[in-house]
Amino acid sequence: MSARQYTDQLQKLDTPFYFYDMQLLADTLAKAVAEAGKYGYKVHYALKANFDPRIVAAIRKAGLGVDCVSGNEVRLAIESGCLASEIVFAGVAKSDKEIRYALGQDIFSFNCESLQELEVINALAAETGRTARIALRINPDVDPRTHKHISTGQADSKFGISYTEINEAIRSLNRLPNIRIVGIHFHIGSQITDMEVFGNFCVKVNKIQQWFVEQGIELKHLNLGGGLGVGYNDPDGKPIPDFAGYFGIVNRTLETKPGQTVHFELGRSLVAQSGELVTRVLYTKQNAAGRQIALVDAGMTDLIRPALYQAHHKIESLTGQGPLQPYMVAGPVCESSDVFAKEALLPEVKRGDLLTIRTAGAYGSAMASRYNLRDLPRSVYSDEL
Ligand SMILES: *Cc1c(COP(=O)(O)O)cnc(C)c1O
């Protein structure tokens, strides 16, 4: 149920806030777990997409593992009751303090992103006589055909160990007794909607795995990262992403070895459609170019994706009626990039109307800031209304 079904209740609340459809969230998680389960795949939730406590509780209840990219995320996962044995820790630059904490929790695996990081984890593990399980994050040089700011797997990227350095990484493992390689890890980018990209990616993983086999290295785990995209243009058309198609193409293309486990780190696809940012119209006006502008009480501090990635979110009116007309929908922050849409089609907008910005459950509240000393956005849950 989208926010529209709750307009009467929502109208009484202070805005802006994130509205979460807890039923859609539960259905989405169940579907992802069921489709992955068909092939014995393990899904880890990329906590950075949304760390709202009720969302984290739903993730734990659905039986997902967790993918963390900071020590604080590892801590939150542990304190929320997630199993350390199902936590993977990626992150292009992990601090010593973060590594020590994760070692102390005996997490499942560190996804290592540089030769130097291998040395550092080895040294820190040796301090307490531990052996850390690691996966090499390999940059496979795949073009994910998505926005450049959310591409991570191309040759000219800060992420991962370059395929030109794998040889050296393998040689160094032999002289680092306090780390043990258990797998290889990839994450090529985000908001990938073209399934062929995942097919091509798996072909590349097969080649890389073959190379490890030739070196006599057995990989217990293959971690393909995340990146499955969602439909920002039509949130009601397909509220649950195509998990069947996604895991299906991996199953058809990826060549796994006997006893090998395949892991995924999904963020956006698990939570994006369950969240909406509900905001109230403060003012309307027309600029000199003749454009109608709706100024709302949510801003880029609540949802930065449009400003940061030129991301498109569908905007709807919860209270207006009549024929649709184009509006610039903009926030109150003193930045000209604080615009949610240049031409949202809305019924006539008046002061006091409630608008909802759809598909905002991922990388929305998690990226909120207090710039301009604004309040952080609150959360409202469908099952508490
Ligand atoms: C952000 C991230 C993910 C999740 O990406 P989505 O596109 O949200 O699925 C997975 N793995 C790593 C290492 C990440 O940094």
The ligand as a MOL file (V3000), in Angstrom:
LIG
                    3D

  0  0  0     0  0            999 V3000
M  V30 BEGIN CTAB
M  V30 COUNTS 15 15 0 0 0
M  V30 BEGIN ATOM
M  V30 1 C 26.4380 -0.2030 -2.1620 0
M  V30 2 C 26.9420 -1.5800 -2.2370 0
M  V30 3 C 26.0660 -2.6280 -2.4820 0
M  V30 4 C 24.5890 -2.4490 -2.7330 0
M  V30 5 O 24.3280 -1.9030 -3.9650 0
M  V30 6 P 22.8130 -1.7730 -4.5040 0
M  V30 7 O 22.9710 -1.1650 -5.8290 0
M  V30 8 O 22.0750 -0.9210 -3.5540 0
M  V30 9 O 22.2380 -3.1580 -4.5920 0
M  V30 10 C 26.6020 -3.9060 -2.4840 0
M  V30 11 N 27.9130 -4.1310 -2.2640 0
M  V30 12 C 28.7780 -3.1360 -2.0320 0
M  V30 13 C 30.1990 -3.4560 -1.7860 0
M  V30 14 C 28.3250 -1.8340 -2.0040 0
M  V30 15 O 29.1920 -0.8450 -1.7910 0
M  V30 END ATOM
M  V30 BEGIN BOND
M  V30 1 1 1 2
M  V30 2 1 2 3
M  V30 3 2 2 14
M  V30 4 1 3 4
M  V30 5 2 3 10
M  V30 6 1 4 5
M  V30 7 1 5 6
M  V30 8 2 6 7
M  V30 9 1 6 8
M  V30 10 1 6 9
M  V30 11 1 10 11
M  V30 12 2 11 12
M  V30 13 1 12 13
M  V30 14 1 12 14
M  V30 15 1 14 15
M  V30 END BOND
M  V30 END CTAB
M  END
